[in-house]
């Protein structure tokens, strides 16, 4: 018998059984804005189906199971033979299969592929962020492989397949393949030119033997990997298949899996190459240039992933406060809590709007759009991924002590939130990349200014911020020490211009006031009272 003191009251219902896509007004508006009208019905239907699945109790349970049962490494079988295999919980395979079938590796082969994939990526992040690593690596490998038409013809159909074909077999016998990546070494970190893995040419043109150790190998259970190694002419990109064409295992010794803060469902490992067979991708000595487009694609995925984490955290906070009562009313109606929720919602919408705009630039593919990406992607990666942790932690606080309890799901979001800031180059790497683009590529700066100039005259605070930014950009001597400041300002001004053009007036007004006009504090919940905060919060409320 349940005692009277254990009657449960004043608790919000679980945020389950809802359409993650349709309930996100900022995301749905961005998809409509950036999708060809002739494709819109198809794309909307596809994303709605994924959104409903993502918000279901079943898939949310799979996400929790994959996170609670991290992968295990089996280096040897019972007889002492090397296996170098990673075992996953069945929920992981279910989620990965769903992600592949949803087109998360197929952007390059579908009309409007990057926008529809970007929206799906953001939705899918809210189920489990871990399985997005192999999906991202597989997606991003395509532009690198295209530097070698023969390799691209062989591998691209496998990578863009919407069939998840698990198990280690020759890639030519599989209905679909996944890619991982191994760039980082112990002594170099982000300085990949310090890599010491050696590549020795073989008799067959374009083939090599690799010897070395990779400190971080993303998704080591994959069918193939892009790696960097030192060839006779310098740092070069290589494709390392997991299984060779004759069915034998390539030398790919997984020494251990990393024990990570978050991203627990995904495997990240250290691998050893010892006479490992590889094919060259691109020219010898041009490894960095070969992988640069791959790096840009994965950086955009970092932005999308952070936007997805922010959206889920804000949705949970708004949902909780909509139902939770305290001090004579619902929390969401209390002026101070409303201020906090509105401030968090602004950050989430700004991240989503910027991320989808960059995805649309990929679909456009024009010279001007490519130039915009050159400066906007690292700036967005720097700023959005850094804001993610602050947003998620504040959103968890909105649930009070409940948000500190694992069952709420908020601690998993908190642990995941710093990852995208570290992955594919931490903050300093992004800021320095922005600085290089400013100094060496005037077409990138011109494309950026043309983009933000489309909102000229719509908000005086945005106009003033653009003017101040131009003053800073007028003198880039000694700019390294202030590269982070420049990256932040570039991202904020671009977000402001996009919100002024596309968001509801109350959202754009609040963002420009707090982020560009200086009328906001350092902590969330410090927006001026004169703003229409209730409308901002209502826009962010998920419909359960």
C-alpha positions, 0 to 999 in steps of 0.5 A: 500500500502506498502511504499518503505521504507518497502521493505524487503531485506537482510534477510535470509529465515526461516530455515524450510522445511528441514530434521533435521536429514540428515542435521546434518552430525555429527549425521548421521555419529554417527548413521552409526558408532554405528548401526548394518549394518543390521539395518542401512537402517531401522534406517536411514529411520526412523530417516529421516522421523522424521527429515523431520517432525521435520523441517517442518513448521507445527511441528515447529508451534506446538512447538511454540504453546505449548511453548506459551500456558503453561499447566494449573492446575485444582485442583477442579471442579465447585462443589468443588471436587478435580480434580488435573488435568493438561490441555495442549494445543492441540499442546502439545498432538500432539507433545507428541503423535508423540514422543511416536510413534517415539520410544522415550520410546521404546529403551529397547524393540528394537534392537539398541534401544538406539542409534536410540532413542538417535538420535531421542531424539536429533532431537526431542529436536529441535522441543520442548524440553518440551515434552521430560520430560515425554518421558525421565521419561518413558524411564528411569523408565524401569531399575528401575522397572526391579528390581522387575520382577513382576512389570516389566512384568506388566508395561514395555509393557505399558511404551515401547508402541509406542501408546500415550493413553492420559487420566486418566484411570487404566493403565491396560486399556490403550494402552500405559502409561507415567511415571513421577518422584517425588524424591526432597523435600523442605528440601533436594534438591539433598540430597534425603536421607533427604526426610521425606515422610513416607511409612507405610506398609499395610497388602498386601505384598509390598503395602504401604500408603505414606504421605508427600510433593514432592517439584518437581514432573516431569510430574504430569499428567502421569499414574504412578510415581517413588517416594522415601519415608522413609519405616521402613527399610529406604529410599525406592523406590515406584510406585505410580499409578495415577488411581487405578485398580478399576478406583478410583483416587489415592490420588495425590494432585497437589498443584501448577505448577512451573513457570519456566524460560524455558521448558514452555510447560511442567508441573512440580509441587508440589504434596501432598501424604496423605494416597496415595497407593503405591507399593514397587520397590526393597527392603526396604532401598535400594531406591537409589540403585533401582533408580540409573540406572534410574538416569543414563538414565535421565542424558544421556538424559540431555546430548542428550537434550543439544546436540540437543539445541546446534545443533539447535542454531548453525544451526540457526546461520550458516543459518543466516550468510550464507544469511545475507550480511554486509560490502561487503559480506556474514557474514559467509565469514567474517574471524571473524564471520567464527571463531565464527561459527567454534568454536560453531560448534566444541562444537556442534559436540563434544557434539553429538559425545560423546552423541551417543558414550554413547548411543552405550555403553547402546546397547552394555551392556558389563561389560566394557561398563557399567564401562565406563558409570559409569564415562563418564555419570556424566562427560558428564552431567556435561560438555556438559550441562554447555557448552550448555548455552554459545553456545546458547547465542553466537549463538543468538548473531550471529543474532544480534538484531534479535536473541533477538527477540522472533520471531527468536526462539532464546530466547526460546533456551536461556531460555531452555539452563540451564535446563539440567545442573540443572535437575537430579543433578546440576554441583556439584552433577555430579562432586562429582559422578565422584570423587566417581567413581574415588575413589571407582571403579577402573574398571570405570577408567580402562574402561575410559583409554582404551577408550581414549587410542584408539586414542593414537599417533594420535594427540600430544595435545591429548596425552599430555592432557591424560598425564596431566590427569593421573598426576592429577588422581594420587593424589585424596586426597582432591579431592572434591575441584577440582572435577569440574576440574576433571570432565571437563578434563575427558569430554574434553579428551574423546571428543578429543579422539572420534573426533580424531578417528571419525571426519574429520581432520579439526574438530579434529585438531581445537578441539585439538588445542583449547580445549586441546592444549591451543591455544584458548581463553575463548570466542568463536571465538578465534581459531587460524587462521592456522586452516581450519575453512571454512570446519568446518563451511560448515560441520555445515551448515544445508541444507534448 
